[in-house]
C-alpha cells in the first residue's frame, strides 16, 4: 500500500467524525478562552506587570552589554545587575543570586 493512500483515508475519516473535529479545534479554543479570562482579565485597561530580572554578566562583552541595555529599555522589564547591602552596591554573581533566591529576596 502507498503511504499517501493511508493518509488520505485517515483524513477522510477525520472529516466525517464531528466529535474528532470538535475535540481537535473547538475544545482547545474554549479552554484557551477560559484560562485567558481567568488569568488575563477581559480586556480591561490593565497594564502588564513590570517583571524583575536578575542578571549576571560573566562575559562582559559588547554583545552582552547591548543585550542587557535592550532588555532594560523594554517597559515591561527591569534588569538588575547589582544589589544594595549595607550602603554599598554589590554586583550579582551566581553565588549571591542563589543566596538571595534561597532567602526569598
N, C-alpha and C positions, 0 to 999 in steps of 0.2 A: 504494500500500500504506500501511496505517496503521503508524505507528511502534510502537504497542503490540503489534501482531501480530508484528513482528520481535523485539521484546524478549521476548515470551512464547516464541517459537520458540527463541531462544538460551538462555533459562532451562531449557527442556525438554531441549535438547541437553546443556547443562551437567550437569543432574541425572542423565542416562543414562551419562555418562562417569565411571567410577570413578577414572581417572587424573587427570582435571581436579579432582575433588573432593579427592583426596589431595594434589595439588600446591598447591591453594588453602588447605587447612586443616591437614592433618597435617604436612607438611614444615615450614612456618614454626613450628609448635609444637615440633617436635623440635629445630630449630635454636635456638630460644629457650631450651629446656631445657639444651641442650649448653653454650651460651655462658653461661647463668646459673650452671651448675655450675662452669664453669671460672673465671669471674671473681667469682662471689659466694659460693662455697662451697656446702655442703649444709645450710644452715640451722642452723649451729652458734651458739654464743653470742657470736660476734664482734660488736663494736660498729662503728658507722660511723666511718670515719676523720674526724678533725677537719680541715675544709677551711679553708685560709687565703685570705682575700680582701683584696686591696689596694684601698683606696677613696680616690678624690679627690672631695671635696665642693666643687665650684666654685659651687654655688648657695647653700649655707649658709642655706637657708630652714628653717622649722619642719618642713616635709614631709620634706626631705632628712635632717634630724637624726633625725626619728622613724623614717624608713626605715632609717637606719644602726643605730639603737637596736634596732629589731625584728630586723634581721639578726643583730646581735651577741648578742641574747638567745637565739637558737637554739643548742642544744648542739652541733650538727654544724658550726657555722661560727665562725670567729674573724675579726673585721673589724679591719684595721689601717689607721689613717689617718696614722700618723707612724712614723718610724724613728729609731734612735739612731745618731748619728755623733759620735765624739769627745766623749762625755759630754754631748751636747745632743740634744734631740728636734727633728726637722725634719718638718713636715707634707709629705705626699706631694703632688707636683704631677705633671703629665703628663710633664715632662722627667725628674724624678727617678725616676719609675716606669719610664720607658723605659730609663734608665741601669741601674737595678737588674735589670731583666729581661735586658738585654743581657749584664750581668756574671754572670747566673745566680743572683742572690741573691733 
